[in-house]
Amino acid sequence: MDLGIKGRRALVCASSKGLGRACAEALAAEGVHVTMTARGADALATAAAALRKAYPDVEVLEVAGDITTREGRAAALQACPEPDILINNAGGPPPGNFRDWTRDDWIKALDANMLTPIELIKATVDKMIERKFGRIVNITSAAVKAPIDVLGLSNGARTGLTGFVAGLSRKTVRHNVTINALLPGPFDTDRLRGVAAGQAKASGTTPEQILQARMNENPAGRFGDPEEFGLACAFLCGARSGYITGQNILLDGGAFPGTL
């Protein structure tokens, strides 16, 4: 399927690895010029080089920096000042017990997973409206749908973003600017394996045992492939997806047990 976005420009945050990289690659495959950001310069350079090699007709820019800081956002927007497509993404805050979290912990979580996406939307959405085309996808978490008790910082910040977008997305869609969220469950990424390693150390088991148990618990019997996530993201960014807005699309292999 031709998604009709060849030649468009996308800013894809935190895209050197995992789900962000999968989104950047899926968009590049559609002929979208991509600006990638990440904190790790080496990993980002490697990812950008791979996309340039795979898609030589696509312009791939890389901006190393922390997108959750004012300086990081400024650098990204300098490289891609008027994106047609914005993919908001940032690493989640650490797990823990809410009794141990300070105000600073909460502010850091809100800055990363709520306020940074809002700031990037604020910086780009009006130009999208002027051009009568814009696609904004926020990568949040399945925890927005079914909160995870040890991820209270993430639950709170990402749900706050979801509530904000619920109102704004109904105002922008008239101008062919949509805002949606993708809610990943367990995907086969470095982050998933890192968490499993920590759990294994704490429980006296092995990472392989932790991962296998999680796969067995999932109705799909496996973890998601980041490529699947990237394709879903690209679809939402397509020219023909302008009637989808304000939605929170769960990609979790059926783990959430509800009807709606």
Buried (B, 14 or more C-beta within 10 A) or exposed (E): EEBBBEEBBBBBBBBBBBBBBBBBBBBBBBBBBBBBBBBEEEBBBBBBEBBBEEBEEBEBBBBBBBBBBEEBBEBBBEBBEEBBBBBBBBBBBBBEEEEEBEEEBBEBBBBBBBBBBBBBBEBBBBBBBEEEBBBBBBBBBBBBBBBEEEBBBBBBBBBBBBEBBBEBBEBBBEBBBBBBBBBBBBBBBEEBBEBBBBBBEEEEEEBEEBBEEBBEEBEEEEBBEBEBBBBBBBBBBBBEBBEBBBBBBBBBBEBBEEEE
